Amino acid sequence: MSGARGRLRPSAGFPRAVAGAWLVLALLVSSLLLSPVSSPAAAASHVPIALDMRIAGDDTVTRIVIEFDRPVEVSHLLLAKPWRLVLDFNKIGYGFDGEAINTSGLVSAVRYGDMGGNHSRLIFRTHRPFKVMDVRGRQDRETGRHNVVIDLQVTGEEAFTDALDRSITTSAVINTAQKQDRLGAVRDHDRPFTIVIDPGHGGIDNGAKGVGGTQEKDITLAFAKTLRDRLAKFPGARVYMTRETDVFITLSDRTGFARQHEADLFVSIHADSLRQHGVRGATIYTISEKASDQVAASVAANENLADSMAGVERPEGDDSVSDILVDLARRETLGFSVQFARLAISDMKGFARLIKNPHRYAGFRVLKAPDVPSVLIELGYLSNKEDEALLNEKEWRAGLADRLANAIEKFAALSSRQIGASVASGG
């Protein structure tokens, strides 16, 4: 037996074919045991995976190292108020634990996620203005990983402003001429009633975080899909969603999507968080330049920050529309929006808890389409533990979706009668 130790040999009478099979099996098990364990994301994805991230330094100099499983291309830009470094990649996966990222040096916070299409983004917020000394890629000879290394150095306000890159662009969804073409148009009575459901936040923009850790972007998407599936039973409806995955979409693109699809109703779904943890219950908001109350003003302020949180800067004056046709269309549309809000509140009563005075209004940017009746529905507040628990119950979401779908069907029937009366009178 000396000299045979450690070998797999067929014993007398043991078929060679079976021994061969055992040998293959042994080699397979051995390879699995010796192979490095990869995350599910890394195993399932064909995109580069960010495996780890390290941040080290002080208030003068800081180094950021991001480890990938393969080479990547990266571009960067700077944003102010607050100071931020933005890294843009073609789509990547995230194999690191975001909760375990240890911010230090100049870096005070990190956000990351997908921006839509083939685009991913990491944002580093800093305590002080800075300049980017270097952004480079290098391969670690020991691990074989491909690192992106960023060196930051503190600088003054003026130097930061000089270096500021304001070349952010977002795709133009609709130009001014296309917008005005639809103003005053009468909906075709014979075409399906079109609803656009807008799950708030997504991708790099997580939205609010519940007291138990629930992320708003996940709740809004789950509820939106439930409502979409419920409306699929409505034969006179055509339903679209602004997003069906965990991806970021700008506020203007959400509104533009509704206008491109000639929506008859736009429903934006949210579950915000407030400092007053005792506030709970569903709320329906419509557009107004003046907020109905302090809670409405606070919610609108939070929601209007979505683009900024994702590193997308608003062009100056993008809300200044003075065309009289736009103003007239907006006034008429607001009446329909309020009409739907009242129907929805009526149908939700008896099932969902509603906030006191459940129809409120404020200056939500996502509700500013002048020719699409639009509402923003807060399903509840993640800052309240009772609301958060309900929002995580699949059965509760289904029940609320049933009631909203009933309200939408009533609104569609009412809208059809109003359009018919308008056409008959020559309006």
LINSULVEN-V531200 format. One record per run of one state. SS is the DSSP state (@ for helix, = for strand, . for the rest). FROM is the first residue (numbers start at 0). TO is the last residue. If there is no record, write none. Layout:
SS_FROM_TO + SS_FROM_TO
This chain:
._0_14 + @_15_33 + ._34_38 + @_39_43 + ._44_46 + =_47_56 + ._57_59 + =_60_67 + ._68_72 + =_73_78 + ._79_82 + =_83_89 + ._90_90 + =_91_93 + ._94_96 + @_97_99 + ._100_105 + =_106_115 + ._116_117 + =_118_125 + ._126_128 + =_129_138 + ._139_144 + =_145_153 + ._154_155 + @_156_162 + ._163_174 + @_175_181 + ._182_191 + =_192_198 + ._199_200 + =_201_201 + ._202_203 + =_204_204 + ._205_207 + =_208_208 + ._209_213 + =_214_214 + @_215_230 + ._231_235 + =_236_240 + ._241_249 + @_250_259 + ._260_263 + =_264_269 + ._270_280 + =_281_286 + ._287_292 + @_293_303 + ._304_304 + @_305_308 + ._309_322 + @_323_347 + ._348_352 + =_353_361 + ._362_363 + @_364_366 + ._367_372 + =_373_377 + ._378_383 + @_384_390 + ._391_392 + @_393_423 + ._424_426
